[in-house]
Amino acid sequence: MMTLIAIFFPCVSFFLRGKILTSIICLILQITLIGWIPAAIWAVISLQNARADKRNEKLIKAIRSKS
């Protein structure tokens, strides 16, 4: 669901994840039709990176708890 929001409403995707300043910058980029595509790509990549970071943190905690 968040991926669809990131594609169609890139600035909202950043806003929902608590990145207010990034959301404003994305909105400025998104105002032009040409800027919409880079803004959507940026939002999707940022979302995927955030998911990967959470997954890595979970793995690190699991490894540390076994030691």
C-alpha positions in Angstrom: 0.0 0.0 0.0 2.8 2.4 0.9 4.5 1.7 -2.4 1.4 2.8 -4.3 1.2 6.0 -2.2 4.9 6.5 -2.9 4.3 6.3 -6.7 1.1 8.3 -7.0 1.6 10.8 -4.0 5.4 10.9 -3.3 5.2 13.8 -0.9 2.5 12.1 1.1 4.7 9.0 1.4 7.4 11.0 3.1 4.9 12.9 5.3 3.4 9.7 6.6 6.8 8.4 7.5 7.5 11.5 9.6 10.0 13.2 7.2 8.4 16.6 7.0 11.2 18.6 5.5 11.8 15.9 2.9 8.1 15.9 2.1 8.2 19.7 1.4 11.2 19.3 -0.9 9.5 16.5 -2.7 6.4 18.6 -3.1 8.4 21.4 -4.7 9.9 18.9 -7.1 6.5 17.3 -7.7 4.8 20.5 -8.7 6.1 20.2 -12.2 5.0 17.3 -14.4 8.6 16.5 -15.3 9.6 16.5 -11.7 6.8 14.0 -10.8 8.7 11.0 -12.1 12.0 11.7 -10.2 9.9 12.4 -7.1 8.1 9.1 -7.4 11.3 7.2 -7.9 12.9 9.0 -5.0 10.0 8.1 -2.7 9.9 4.4 -3.7 13.7 4.0 -3.2 13.5 5.8 0.1 10.7 3.5 1.2 12.6 0.4 0.2 15.7 1.6 2.0 13.7 2.3 5.2 12.3 -1.3 5.0 15.8 -2.7 4.5 17.1 -0.7 7.5 14.3 -2.1 9.8 15.0 -5.6 8.6 18.7 -5.2 9.2 18.1 -3.8 12.7 15.9 -6.8 13.5 18.6 -9.2 12.3 21.3 -7.5 14.4 19.1 -7.6 17.5 18.5 -11.3 16.9 22.2 -12.1 16.5 23.1 -10.1 19.6 20.5 -11.8 21.7 21.9 -15.2 20.8 25.4 -14.3 22.0 
